[in-house]
Amino acid sequence: MIFGFTEEQIADFFLTYGVGAFILLMLFIIGQLAWQSKAGKFGTMIMFIGLGLGILGFVAKMVLQALLQP
């Protein structure tokens, strides 16, 4: 136990909120890359779609876990 939390509780917290914070950071980074490279509307859309598919997979995993737990 660390600070009164089990390893499972700590891992669950960081897999949920830590990865969520990382996704927000990646959104900012992709926006900066699109702006600095002057990608245009189409290029920016493609960059965000690529990231969006990863985010969709993460959210789908969380939903499936919630549905399948007893």
N, C-alpha and C positions, 0 to 999 in steps of 0.2 A: 504494500500500500504506500502510495506517495501522496502526502498532504490529505490523507483520508479518502483517497479515490483509488479504485482498483485499476489494474492495467486495462481492463475491458472498457471501463468508463472513460478513461483518458483517450484511448484509441477511438472510441465512438465519437467523442467530442471533436477531436482533430480531423477525423475523416469527414465529418459533417461540416463543421464551421471552418476548419483550416482549408479544406479543398474549396469551399465556397468563397473564402477570401482570396484564394489563389486564382479562382476564375475571374473575380472582379479585377484583380491585378492584370490578368491576361487581357481582359477587355480594354483596359487602359493602354497596355503596351501595343495591342493591335491598332487601336485608334491613333496612337502616336506614330507608329510605323506607316500607316496609311497617309497621315497628314504630312510627314516628313518626306515621303517618297513621291508625293503628289500623285497618288494612285488613281484619283478620279472616282466618280460614283460607282462605276462598274467594278473597278479593282477593290475598292473599299468593301463593297457588297460581298465579293468573293471571299475576301479575308475574314469578314465577320460570319459568313455562312460556314466556312471551315471550322471556326471556333465554335459556332453555334451547334454544330453536330456533336462536338465533344461535350458541350454543356448538356445537350439533350440526352446523351447517353448516361451522364452522371445523374441527372434528375430521374430518368427512367429506372436506373438501378435503385435509387432510394425509394421510389414508388413501389417497385416490385418487392423489395425487402419488407416494406411496411405491410403490403398485402399478404405476403406469404408467412409472416410471423404469427404464431398461435396466440 
